[in-house]
Amino acid sequence: MIGGAVFFGYHNDFLKKTEDRIVAEILTRTADAGFKVKDILVTGRVQVPAEELLACLSIRKDMPIFGINITEARESLAVLSWVEDVSISRRLPDTIIVELKERVPVALWQYRKKISMIDQNGVLLTSDNLNAWKHLPMIVGEDAPEHMNELFGLLNAEPKIARVLVSAIRKGGRRWDLHLENGLSVKLPEHDEGLAIRRLALLVEKGNILGRNIEGIDLRQPEKIVVMPIAMNEETSDGKNKKTSI
């Protein structure tokens, strides 16, 4: 039995080495016939650095084109944060085609004093070199990325509000506070956020609420809107900085 096991192991190892030699010889002959990598054509690349892509791809010039493991090459690129989807194919005799679908950044996420850029699904893209993306709205809070998609969907239905959104802060894991371009803070309710945003849009359209001296709006109560005027100093306030309901 021991002798048989040794022979079986030796036999399998011998067959494997023989198979590897045959495959290597075939690949060499196909490469000599012109079936080797001369070019890598990448489409859809905007944000993924070219050098990072090539390093992950591990495909070098003059490699036998039939020796490239397409599945492994695809999996190596799929781990890049910017890559949402990727397909890789051969264009015989000498070209590798890489088709990328990159993630689209929609917001900056602030958590524990660190700012990162994320896509619509909350996938973290990068935390470096964010100056070019400072026009994106910022969301704040540990669970903000998980609930961002729903909020942004409601805001996109009200483009006048979406255009002036600066940041959205997740409060207590239950609701949002919005901060708009003119410094206005808006408290949204825990439920029926869409209705509250619609009420805010009507205030903007009909009441020019963004052009008034208002510091905040509280929409948490469905039966009324609480407006907080901008606080003024004692000489000029004359008691006019109190909360009012409309």
C-alpha positions as CSV (number, residue, x, y, z in Angstrom):
1,M,0.0,0.0,0.0
2,I,2.8,2.4,0.9
3,G,4.6,1.5,-2.3
4,G,1.4,2.0,-4.3
5,A,0.8,5.4,-2.7
6,V,4.4,6.5,-3.5
7,F,4.1,5.3,-7.1
8,F,0.7,7.0,-7.4
9,G,2.1,10.3,-6.1
10,Y,5.2,10.1,-8.3
11,H,3.1,9.1,-11.3
12,N,0.7,12.1,-10.8
13,D,3.6,14.5,-10.3
14,F,5.2,13.2,-13.4
15,L,2.0,13.6,-15.4
16,K,1.5,17.1,-14.1
17,K,5.1,18.2,-15.0
18,T,4.7,16.6,-18.4
19,E,1.4,18.4,-19.0
20,D,2.9,21.7,-17.9
21,R,5.8,21.2,-20.4
22,I,3.5,20.4,-23.2
23,V,1.3,23.4,-22.5
24,A,4.4,25.7,-22.2
25,E,5.7,24.4,-25.5
26,I,2.3,24.9,-27.2
27,L,2.2,28.5,-25.9
28,T,5.7,29.2,-27.0
29,R,4.9,28.0,-30.5
30,T,1.7,30.0,-30.7
31,A,3.6,33.1,-29.5
32,D,6.3,32.5,-32.2
33,A,3.4,32.4,-34.7
34,G,2.3,35.9,-33.7
35,F,-0.3,35.1,-31.0
36,K,1.3,37.2,-28.3
37,V,0.4,40.4,-26.5
38,K,1.3,43.5,-28.4
39,D,-1.3,45.9,-27.1
40,I,-3.7,46.4,-24.2
41,L,-6.8,48.4,-25.2
42,V,-8.7,49.9,-22.3
43,T,-12.1,51.6,-22.6
44,G,-14.1,53.4,-20.0
45,R,-11.1,54.4,-17.9
46,V,-11.4,57.9,-16.4
47,Q,-10.4,57.7,-12.7
48,V,-8.5,54.5,-12.4
49,P,-4.8,55.3,-12.7
50,A,-3.2,53.6,-15.7
51,E,-0.2,52.4,-13.7
52,E,-2.4,50.9,-11.0
53,L,-4.6,49.1,-13.7
54,L,-1.6,47.6,-15.4
55,A,0.0,46.5,-12.1
56,C,-3.2,44.7,-11.1
57,L,-3.7,43.2,-14.6
58,S,-0.2,41.6,-14.6
59,I,-0.2,41.2,-18.4
60,R,3.1,42.1,-20.0
61,K,4.0,42.7,-23.6
62,D,5.0,39.6,-25.6
63,M,3.2,37.2,-23.3
64,P,1.5,34.3,-25.1
65,I,-2.0,35.6,-25.6
66,F,-3.5,32.1,-25.1
67,G,-1.7,31.8,-21.8
68,I,-3.5,34.6,-20.1
69,N,-6.1,33.6,-17.6
70,I,-9.0,35.9,-18.4
71,T,-11.0,35.0,-15.2
72,E,-8.0,35.8,-12.9
73,A,-7.3,39.0,-14.8
74,R,-10.9,40.2,-14.4
75,E,-10.9,39.3,-10.7
76,S,-7.7,41.2,-10.1
77,L,-9.3,44.4,-11.6
78,A,-12.6,43.9,-9.9
79,V,-11.1,44.6,-6.4
80,L,-10.2,48.2,-7.4
81,S,-12.4,50.7,-5.6
82,W,-13.3,52.7,-8.7
83,V,-14.3,49.6,-10.7
84,E,-18.0,48.7,-10.7
85,D,-17.7,46.1,-13.5
86,V,-15.1,44.9,-15.9
87,S,-14.9,42.5,-18.9
88,I,-11.7,41.3,-20.5
89,S,-11.4,39.6,-23.9
90,R,-8.8,38.7,-26.5
91,R,-8.7,40.2,-30.0
92,L,-6.6,37.9,-32.0
93,P,-3.8,37.8,-32.8
94,D,-2.2,40.2,-30.3
95,T,-4.6,42.5,-28.4
96,I,-6.2,42.3,-25.0
97,I,-9.5,44.3,-24.6
98,V,-10.3,45.7,-21.1
99,E,-13.8,47.3,-20.8
100,L,-14.3,49.2,-17.6
101,K,-17.4,50.5,-16.0
102,E,-16.3,52.9,-13.3
103,R,-18.3,53.9,-10.2
104,V,-19.8,57.5,-10.2
105,P,-19.0,59.6,-7.1
106,V,-22.1,61.3,-5.7
107,A,-21.0,62.5,-2.2
108,L,-18.3,63.1,0.3
109,W,-18.7,61.2,3.5
110,Q,-17.4,62.6,6.8
111,Y,-17.0,60.2,9.7
112,R,-14.6,60.5,12.7
113,K,-13.0,63.6,11.2
114,K,-12.1,61.7,8.0
115,I,-13.6,62.6,4.6
116,S,-14.0,60.0,1.9
117,M,-15.7,60.0,-1.5
118,I,-18.5,57.4,-2.1
119,D,-20.7,56.3,-4.9
120,Q,-24.5,56.0,-4.8
121,N,-24.3,52.6,-3.1
122,G,-22.0,54.0,-0.3
123,V,-18.9,52.3,-1.7
124,L,-15.8,54.1,-0.6
125,L,-13.8,55.3,-3.6
126,T,-10.9,57.3,-2.2
127,S,-9.9,59.6,0.7
128,D,-7.1,61.2,-1.3
129,N,-6.9,64.3,-3.5
130,L,-10.5,65.4,-2.9
131,N,-10.1,69.1,-4.0
132,A,-11.6,68.4,-7.4
133,W,-14.7,66.9,-5.8
134,K,-15.5,69.6,-3.2
135,H,-18.6,70.5,-5.2
136,L,-20.2,67.3,-4.2
137,P,-22.6,67.4,-1.2
138,M,-21.3,66.0,2.1
139,I,-23.0,63.5,4.3
140,V,-22.1,63.1,7.9
141,G,-22.6,60.2,10.3
142,E,-21.7,56.6,10.8
143,D,-24.7,55.1,9.0
144,A,-25.2,58.0,6.5
145,P,-23.9,56.0,3.4
146,E,-26.5,53.3,4.1
147,H,-29.4,55.8,3.9
148,M,-28.0,58.3,1.5
149,N,-29.5,56.7,-1.6
150,E,-33.1,57.1,-0.4
151,L,-32.5,60.7,0.7
152,F,-30.9,61.7,-2.6
153,G,-33.7,60.1,-4.5
154,L,-36.2,62.3,-2.7
155,L,-34.0,65.4,-3.2
156,N,-33.6,64.7,-6.9
157,A,-37.4,64.9,-7.2
158,E,-37.0,68.5,-5.9
159,P,-34.1,69.9,-8.0
160,K,-34.4,73.4,-6.5
161,I,-33.5,71.9,-3.2
162,A,-30.9,69.4,-4.5
163,R,-29.0,72.2,-6.3
164,V,-28.5,74.2,-3.1
165,L,-27.7,71.2,-0.8
166,V,-24.3,71.6,0.9
167,S,-24.5,68.8,3.5
168,A,-26.8,66.3,5.1
169,I,-26.2,65.2,8.7
170,R,-27.6,61.9,10.0
171,K,-29.1,62.5,13.5
172,G,-29.3,59.6,15.9
173,G,-29.5,57.0,13.2
174,R,-33.1,58.1,12.6
175,R,-33.4,61.3,10.5
176,W,-31.5,64.0,8.6
177,D,-30.6,67.7,9.0
178,L,-30.0,69.5,5.7
179,H,-27.7,72.4,5.3
180,L,-28.2,74.6,2.3
181,E,-26.0,77.1,0.4
182,N,-27.3,80.2,2.1
183,G,-26.6,78.8,5.6
184,L,-30.1,77.6,6.2
185,S,-30.5,74.5,8.3
186,V,-33.5,72.3,7.8
187,K,-34.6,69.6,10.2
188,L,-36.4,66.7,8.5
189,P,-38.7,64.3,10.3
190,E,-38.0,60.6,11.0
191,H,-40.8,59.6,8.7
192,D,-42.3,61.0,5.6
193,E,-39.1,62.8,4.5
194,G,-40.4,63.2,1.0
195,L,-43.5,65.1,2.1
196,A,-41.3,67.4,4.3
197,I,-38.9,68.1,1.3
198,R,-42.0,68.9,-0.8
199,R,-43.1,71.4,1.8
200,L,-39.6,72.9,1.8
201,A,-39.7,73.2,-2.0
202,L,-43.0,75.0,-1.9
203,L,-41.5,77.4,0.6
204,V,-38.7,78.1,-1.8
205,E,-40.9,78.4,-4.8
206,K,-43.7,80.5,-3.3
207,G,-42.2,82.1,-0.2
208,N,-38.6,82.8,-1.3
209,I,-37.5,81.3,1.9
210,L,-33.9,81.1,0.8
211,G,-33.8,84.9,0.4
212,R,-35.0,85.7,3.9
213,N,-33.0,86.2,7.1
214,I,-33.8,82.8,8.4
215,E,-31.4,80.5,10.2
216,G,-33.3,77.3,10.4
217,I,-36.6,75.5,9.5
218,D,-38.0,72.7,11.6
219,L,-40.2,70.3,9.5
220,R,-40.4,67.5,12.1
221,Q,-44.0,68.3,12.9
222,P,-46.4,67.5,10.0
223,E,-49.0,70.1,11.1
224,K,-46.7,73.1,11.3
225,I,-43.4,74.6,10.1
226,V,-41.2,76.2,12.7
227,V,-39.0,79.0,11.4
228,M,-36.0,80.3,13.3
229,P,-34.8,83.8,12.2
230,I,-31.2,84.7,12.2
231,A,-30.1,85.9,15.7
232,M,-29.2,89.6,15.9
233,N,-27.4,91.5,18.6
234,E,-29.3,93.0,21.5
235,E,-29.2,96.6,20.1
236,T,-30.9,95.6,16.8
237,S,-32.9,92.4,17.6
238,D,-35.8,94.0,19.5
239,G,-37.1,90.6,20.3
240,K,-37.4,89.6,16.6
241,N,-35.2,86.5,16.7
242,K,-37.7,84.3,18.3
243,K,-39.0,81.1,16.7
244,T,-42.2,81.5,14.7
245,S,-44.6,78.9,13.3
246,I,-46.2,79.0,9.9
